Amino acid sequence: QVQLVESGGGLVQPGGSLRLSCAASGSSFTINAMGWYRQAPGKQRELVAAIRKAGSTTYADSVKGRFTISKDNAKNTVYLQMNSLKPEDTAVYYCNVEADDGLARGYDYWGQGTQVTVSS
């Protein structure tokens, strides 16, 4: 069993910055990949950024150059640094972790979601 706890969301003005954090906890697990998704009202959930075991990253075109994903293996934590925020970044952001544990291999775990609102 893996549980994810997200933090760092909030209300910011356009051009501002936020850093989201997602900490994974469990008795025994191995993380294969981590990522951030977001879902705005009336829209489908979309991938924002992902980071793999070896450290390679993927970003949505809409956030390239503004967002940076990183991880701290010792803390089992993934971060999303969001700079130059725009109103269209407003959404609920969900942490996603693919992990192996005693019950499953390559299972996707999801955080509870954190609201990011960019408005003046």
MOJO-V865044 format. One line per field, one symbol per residue. ss: DSSP state (H for helix, E for strand, C for the rest). phi: phi as a letter, one per 40 degrees, with the letter a starting at -180 (. if undefined). burial: b if it has 24 or more other C-alpha atoms within 12 Angstrom, else e. A space follows every 10 residues. Layout:
ss: ???
phi: ???
burial: ???
//
This chain:
ss: CCEEEEECCE EECCCCCEEE EEEEECCCEE EEEEEEEEEC CCCCCEEEEE EECCCCEEEC HHHCCCEEEE EEHHHCEEEE EECCCCHHHC EEEEEEEEEE ECCCCCEEEE CCCEEEEECC
phi: .bbbbcahci bbcdgcbabc babcbicaab ccababbaac dgbccbccaa bcdchcbbbc dcbdgbbbba abccbfbbbb cbbfcbdccc acbbcbbcab acbabgccbb ccgbcbbbac
burial: ebbbbbbbbb bbeeebbbbb bbbbbeeebb bbbbbbbbbe eeeeebbbbb beeeeebbbe eebeebbbbb beeeebbbbb bbbbbbeebb bbbbbbbbbe eeeeeeebbb bebbbbbbee
//
